[in-house]
Amino acid sequence: MRVKIRKEKSRYLAYFIDSRRIVGVNEIGSVILDLLFNQGKDAEEIAETIASDYQIPLPQTKDDVAEFLAQIKEEVHPDGFNVIEQEQLDVPLGIELEITTSCNLCCRHCFQEHHDSVHMPTEKAISIIGQLADNQVCEVSLIGGEPFRHEGLMDILAYCQSRDMASNLVTNATLIDEENIKKLAEINRLVVIVSLDGTEDIHNYIRGNGVFGKVDAVLKQLRAHDVAVEVTCTLNSVNLPIYRDVIEYCEQLEIPCNFNLFKPFRPEHEELIPDPNAFFETVADLLRLRRDKGYRIGLSNAAIVTELLGLPPRNECRATRSGMVIDVTGRMITCPSLNAAGYYKDGELPLFDGDFMETWRSHEAFSRFRQNGLRECQARSFIFNQDVHGRDPYGIDAFREYWHNKKAATA
């Protein structure tokens, strides 16, 4: 396992590339992690180096190093929470890069009514990733459209690897063939994230006849070739009743399953809008399954999740605090859902360039987005109220109201 370390304000951030975890440490902590994970030193060698460089008695150093590493092991556990990603960082932790708008499917829940065929030039994508790496961004997610419609995809992934960046590839999996899988297996620090919105009948209803069979075959091939793969399921009114079936399917394949919530962008999406209270119950049940059965379940609703777990409050998302999106034209996007909902006017969002860090920190659109608050989802508020300050029917306030009334009714 390798770790990337960067100075951030008065501390150091250590990003564990393979596990995608990040922790904050002091200077000595950063040295310990570098010695252990990047230089291959053992605990004895680390203690001797620290004792010598910082004039600390060796017996004390040995105890301190052991205690520190035990704490780090706990903090980078996969079921933990990346609390730091909620803070306002000087440099993004990760970005999403839209390399194409082209897609081979026409899914019922997609925000795009028609897919055009705009591709980011491979050279431009590589240039952007290079600038991100130069500024110590740790992770890049390649999104579309369908990334496998981009002829330079493998070159882009190879460049991510050459810059020691963790990479995610978000795909519907229908265009992945045996040759692609062999190439993916050669790329280090890559996770393939496959969209799966239900078992066979439901997934085919949402994404098209015969799609599930293709996805099922690809998932099994990816596992057979030891390619790191996860599933993401977008919960809507159609698949909400069978979310447990999706989990059982993923568990049989030993694949983590992540859930997010559908947003209605078009009038024809109305039939897919889930009942908020049913969604709240689903989140609670998913957490129980993760706790009681050890299922590898990811949830994007951080505010509700931490409320149910009794943890310190968290924002609904990390947009503009530790991440951002760059679209196919090179625009820097605060929130892709808010942009897709029509909130921003033409020319309101900035283009990525050599000054992107200052733009990310202080551009009016990004500053306003942060000021509007991230405790609830601005995109959902805008979609349902035409106001980013409106009530989020799936947000923490609505959840608390429902949960309070439920407890009162059973008291």
Residue pairs with C-beta under 8 A, 6 or more apart in sequence:
1 16
1 17
1 18
1 19
1 37
2 16
2 17
2 18
2 37
2 38
2 164
3 14
3 15
3 16
3 17
3 33
3 34
3 37
3 38
4 14
4 15
4 17
4 136
4 138
4 164
5 12
5 13
5 14
5 15
5 30
5 33
5 34
6 12
6 13
6 15
6 91
6 136
7 13
8 24
8 89
8 90
8 91
9 90
11 24
11 25
11 26
12 24
12 25
12 26
12 27
12 29
12 30
13 22
13 23
13 24
13 25
13 84
13 89
13 93
14 22
14 23
14 24
14 25
14 29
14 30
14 33
15 21
15 22
15 93
15 138
15 139
15 166
16 22
16 23
16 37
16 76
17 138
17 164
17 165
17 166
17 189
18 166
18 189
19 76
19 78
20 139
20 166
20 191
21 75
21 76
21 77
21 78
21 80
21 82
22 82
22 84
22 85
22 93
22 138
23 72
23 75
23 76
23 84
24 84
25 32
25 33
28 50
28 54
29 68
31 49
31 50
31 53
32 46
32 50
32 65
32 68
32 69
33 72
35 41
35 45
35 46
35 49
36 43
36 46
36 69
41 49
43 62
43 65
43 66
43 69
44 62
46 65
47 58
47 61
47 62
47 65
48 58
48 61
50 56
50 61
50 64
50 65
51 57
51 58
51 61
56 64
74 80
78 296
79 290
81 302
81 306
81 311
81 314
83 312
83 314
84 93
84 322
85 93
85 318
85 321
85 322
85 323
86 302
86 314
86 315
86 318
86 321
86 322
87 321
87 322
88 321
88 322
88 370
89 321
89 322
90 357
90 361
91 135
91 136
91 137
91 357
92 132
92 137
92 322
92 323
92 324
92 360
93 137
93 138
93 139
93 318
93 322
93 323
94 137
94 138
94 139
94 140
94 141
94 166
94 322
94 323
95 132
95 137
95 139
95 140
95 141
95 323
95 324
95 325
95 326
96 140
96 141
96 143
96 323
96 324
96 325
96 326
96 336
97 120
97 125
97 128
97 129
97 140
97 141
97 142
97 143
97 325
97 326
98 120
98 143
98 144
98 145
98 325
98 326
98 327
98 328
99 119
99 120
99 125
99 142
99 143
99 144
99 145
99 147
99 150
99 152
99 153
99 156
99 328
100 117
100 118
100 119
100 120
100 144
100 145
100 146
100 147
100 149
100 150
100 328
101 112
101 115
101 116
101 117
101 118
101 119
101 144
101 145
101 328
102 115
102 116
102 117
102 118
102 119
102 144
102 145
102 146
102 149
102 150
103 110
103 112
103 115
103 144
103 145
103 146
103 149
103 172
104 146
104 149
104 172
104 174
104 175
105 146
105 172
105 174
105 207
105 208
105 211
106 115
106 208
107 197
107 206
107 207
107 208
108 205
108 206
108 207
108 268
108 269
108 272
109 197
109 206
109 234
109 236
109 262
109 269
109 272
111 263
111 265
111 266
111 337
111 340
111 341
112 340
113 266
115 145
117 149
118 328
118 329
119 149
119 150
119 151
119 328
120 150
120 328
120 329
120 330
121 152
122 150
122 151
122 152
122 155
122 156
124 330
125 152
125 156
126 155
126 156
126 159
128 326
128 330
128 352
129 140
129 156
129 159
129 160
129 163
129 165
130 159
130 163
131 354
131 356
132 140
132 165
133 163
133 164
133 165
135 356
135 357
137 165
138 165
138 166
139 165
139 166
139 167
139 168
140 160
140 165
140 166
140 167
140 168
141 167
141 168
141 169
141 170
141 193
142 153
142 156
142 157
142 167
142 168
142 169
142 170
143 170
144 150
144 170
144 171
145 328
146 171
146 172
146 174
146 175
147 153
147 169
147 170
147 171
148 171
148 175
148 176
148 180
149 175
150 156
153 169
154 180
154 183
157 167
157 169
157 184
157 187
157 190
158 187
160 167
160 187
160 189
160 190
161 167
161 187
161 188
161 189
161 190
164 189
165 189
166 189
166 190
166 191
167 187
167 189
167 190
167 191
168 190
168 191
168 192
168 193
169 184
169 190
169 191
169 192
169 193
170 193
170 195
170 232
171 192
171 193
171 194
171 195
172 194
172 195
172 207
172 211
172 215
173 192
173 194
173 195
173 214
173 215
173 218
173 219
174 211
174 214
174 215
174 218
176 184
176 218
176 221
176 222
178 221
181 218
181 221
181 222
181 225
181 227
182 225
184 190
184 192
184 222
184 225
184 227
185 225
185 226
185 227
190 227
190 228
191 228
191 229
191 230
192 222
192 227
192 228
192 229
192 230
193 229
193 230
193 231
193 232
193 258
194 215
194 218
194 219
194 222
194 229
194 230
194 231
194 232
195 207
195 215
195 231
195 232
195 233
195 234
196 203
196 215
196 219
196 231
196 232
196 233
196 246
196 249
196 250
196 257
197 203
197 206
197 207
197 233
197 234
197 236
197 239
198 205
198 206
198 233
198 238
198 239
198 242
198 245
198 246
199 212
199 242
199 245
199 246
199 249
200 212
200 213
200 216
202 238
202 239
202 242
203 211
203 212
203 215
204 210
204 211
204 212
205 238
206 236
206 238
206 239
219 229
219 231
219 253
219 255
220 253
222 229
223 229
223 253
223 254
223 255
229 255
230 255
230 256
230 257
230 258
230 298
231 246
231 250
231 255
231 256
231 257
231 258
232 257
232 258
232 259
232 260
233 239
233 243
233 246
233 257
233 258
233 259
233 260
234 259
234 260
234 261
234 262
235 243
235 259
235 260
235 261
235 262
235 274
235 279
235 282
236 262
236 272
236 273
236 274
237 271
237 272
237 273
237 274
237 275
238 272
239 246
240 274
240 275
240 278
240 279
240 282
243 259
243 282
243 286
244 285
244 289
246 257
247 257
247 286
247 289
247 295
247 297
250 256
250 257
250 296
251 257
251 295
251 296
255 296
256 296
256 297
256 298
257 295
257 296
257 297
257 298
258 297
258 298
258 299
258 300
259 286
259 297
259 298
259 299
259 300
260 300
261 274
261 279
261 300
261 301
261 394
262 269
262 272
262 273
262 274
263 337
263 341
263 379
263 380
263 383
264 270
264 272
264 273
264 383
265 340
265 341
265 383
276 393
276 394
276 398
276 402
277 402
279 394
280 304
280 394
280 398
280 399
280 402
280 403
283 299
283 301
283 304
283 305
283 308
284 308
286 297
286 299
287 297
287 299
287 305
287 308
287 309
289 295
289 297
290 296
290 297
299 305
300 317
301 316
301 394
302 314
302 315
302 316
302 317
303 313
303 314
303 315
303 316
303 375
303 376
303 395
303 396
303 399
304 396
304 399
305 314
306 312
306 313
306 314
307 313
307 396
307 399
307 400
313 375
315 321
315 374
315 375
316 374
316 375
316 376
316 377
316 392
316 395
316 396
317 335
317 374
317 377
318 374
319 334
319 335
319 369
319 374
320 334
320 335
320 360
320 366
320 369
320 370
320 374
321 370
321 374
324 332
324 333
324 334
324 360
324 366
325 332
325 333
325 334
325 335
325 336
326 332
326 333
326 352
327 333
327 336
327 339
329 351
330 351
330 352
331 349
331 350
331 351
331 352
332 349
332 350
332 351
332 352
332 356
332 359
332 360
332 363
332 366
333 339
333 349
334 349
334 365
334 366
334 369
335 369
335 378
335 379
337 377
337 379
337 380
337 383
338 344
338 369
338 378
338 379
338 382
338 388
339 349
341 379
341 382
341 383
343 379
343 382
343 388
344 365
348 365
349 365
350 359
350 363
350 365
352 359
353 359
359 366
360 366
369 378
372 378
372 388
372 389
375 395
375 396
376 392
376 395
376 396
376 397
377 392
377 394
377 395
378 388
380 392
380 393
380 394
380 395
381 387
381 388
381 389
381 390
381 391
381 392
381 395
382 388
382 390
384 390
384 391
384 392
384 393
385 391
391 397
391 398
392 398
